[in-house]
Amino acid sequence: MIVNELFYSLQGEGSLAGVPSVFIRLAGCPLRCKWCDTKYAWDFAAGTEMSPDQLMQQIKDHPTRYVVLTGGEPLLSADLAPLTCLLHQHGCHVTVETSGIKCPTDLMADLVSISPKLANSAPLDGDTAKQHGLARFDPASLQCLIETYPYQLKFVVDVPADLDEIAECLGQLPEVDPYKVYLMPQAVRLEEYLQKSRWLADFCLQTGFSFSPRLQVMLWDNQRGK
């Protein structure tokens, strides 16, 4: 598999926010979201070929058993299942981060962290935006992931109007546990993050959805490798 980067940091989002984790970023994503903060990993060739055994050797250097497989879009990697199996054999807790556009059923994952993409993520280029709109939200794949794995749903919220779209998305996923839904502000800098966090936190209090921090923004202003 092509590994874009491997680094040790705190999990920034969701139910495991704050947990020291090794992040393995796999190369390749077809969605091209406009606010994506890892555009350097879009290209499927953007990285180094590594085997699961090579990755395991690097993971052992860090004082944690938590491993996050991210991207890019890791579910598009044909070698993902063998890697998750090896990680489990070594006692790792495995989180797979995904947009939810595909549902392999052979992973050994302790948590599938699904971040369905809203219309606010559409690329600015017209042709790319059209392809993005066709691929970004796949109810069948999302439902499959929800039924197959321990999961959480994380929605990136840019403006208050996004909340109506989130309600529509959840309406297409009748099996979702509302206590596994996390909302987090779209931001790349701390000032913007804090501004959006205030009104989003109020909405979470009204609905019972969880507010997800984004520690990578709060602590490091989205610095790469953090």
N, C-alpha and C positions, 0 to 999 in steps of 0.2 A: 504494500500500500504506500501511497505517497503522503508523507508527513510534512506538513508545512512548518510546524514548530512544536516544540515540547517545552513546557515551562511549569514552574511550581509557584502557586499563588493561593489566595483565598478564593473559594467559590463566591462569586459576587451576587448571585441571584437565587430566588426560589427558596425552597424549604431547607436547603443546606447552606444558605448564605453564611459566610464566615468560617466555613470548614476548610482547613488547609488541604489542598488537592493538587495532584499532578494533572495538567491539561495536555492532551494530545490533540492537536489540531490537524485534521486531515484535509487534503486539498480537494477543491472542486465544489462548485455550487451553481446551478443553472438560474437561480431566481434574480440575482442582480438587484436586490433591494436598495433603494436610494440612500437610506440612512445606515446601511450596513457599516459596521466599524472594523470589519475584517476583509475588506475588498482585496487585499493582497493574497487571500486564499481562494478566490473565485476560480482561478485557472486550475484545471485538473492535473496539470503538470507542475504546479507551483510548490516544489518541495523536494524531498529526498526519499528515495525508495528505502523502506525499512521493513524488516520482518517483525512479527510479534515477539520473537525471542530477543531481538535487538532492543525493542521498546521496553521489554521487561527489565533488561539490564539497567537501563537509564532510570526507570521508575524506582528501582531498589535504592537509588542514591538519596531518596527524599524520605523524611520522617512522617509518612502518612500512608494509610491504606486506601485513601479515596482517590479514584481516577475518574477524570471527565473526558469523554470522547466527544469532540466538537468539530466544527468546521468553519467554512465550508458546510457541506451537508453530508455528515458521516454515513447516513443510511444508504448512500449510493455506492459505498465501498464494498466490493465483493468479498474482501478479507475481514470484514468487521466481526463476523460471528466467531471465527477462530481466535481472534484477539480477545474478545470478551470471555471466551472459554478459558484461555490461558490466564487472564487476569483473575478469574474466579479461582482457578487452581492454586494461585498464590495468595489467596485470602483478601483480594482487593474488593472494595465496594465500587461498583461500576455505574456511572451515570452516562447516559447517551443523550446529547443535546441535538434536537432536530426541529425542522420546520413542519414535519409531519406530512411530507409529500409522498412518502413511501412507507410500506409496512412489512419488513422482513419479520418472520416469526421464529427465527432460530437463534436469537441473541440471548446471552446470559447477562441480563441487565437488572440491577437493583432499583434503578429509577430511569425512566425515559422522560426527559424534560422537553416538552413539546411547546414550541412557540409558533403557532399559526400566524401567517402574515396577513395583515389587514391592508385595505386599500391605501393607507397612508404610506406604505412601503413601495409603491409603484415607481419604477424608474422614470426618469424624465424623457428619455428617448421613446418615441412613439411605438416603433416596432418591438423594442425590448419590453415596453410596458404591456403591450398586447400579449406577448408570450408569458410574461409574469402573471397577468391577470388570469390566464387559463390554468396556470400551474400552482399558484400560491396557496390555494385552499382546496383540499381534497377530503371531503367528509368521510368517504369510505376508508381511506388510509388512516385518518384520524381516529375513527371509530375502532378500527382494527388494533391500533396501538393501545387505545384505552382499554380494550377488552383483553389484551395479551400481556401487558406489563404493568407493574407499579408505575404510576405516572403523575405528572403535574402539568398544568396548562398555564403558560405564561404569555400574556398579551402585552405588546409594546403600545403604549397610549401616547399619542402626540397632542391631540386636542380633545376637548370634551365631546365633540360629535362622534369620536371613535367609540365611545361607550355604547351607542346605539348599534353599531356594527358588531361589537362583541356580543351583545344580546342576540343578534341575528345568528351569529356563528354558533353560539351555545344552543340555540333553538334547533339547530341541525344535528346536535350531538346529545340526544336525550339521556344517555347513560352517564354523562359527566357528573361527578361529585362536586358540588359548588365549593366545598372546602378544599379542593385541590386546584382552584383557579387563583392565579396570581396576576395582579396588574402592576406594571412598572412604567415609569415615565421614559419617553424617548428623549434622550439628551446625550451630548458628548462632552459637556463642560459642567462643572459643579454649579455655577450660578443658574443655568437653565434647568438643571436637575432639581434644585431646591424649589424653584418657582413652580414647576409642574407638580412636584411632589405634594405640595400643600393642598391643591384642589383634588388631586387624585386620592390622597389619603382620606379626605372627607367623603368621597364617593365610596371608598371601601368600607367606611364606617356605616354608611347607609345600606349597603347591599350585603355585607358579610363576606365579600371576596377579600382575599389577603393582599396586602400591599407588599410588593417585593422591592427590597433595596437594590441598588446597582453599585456595589462597593467599588467596582473598577472605575466608576465615574467619581464617586465620593472621595476616594482615597488617592487615585492616581490619574485623574483626568483622561481616562482611556489610553494610558500609555501602553504600547505594545509589550506583550510578555507579562502583563499584570492582570 
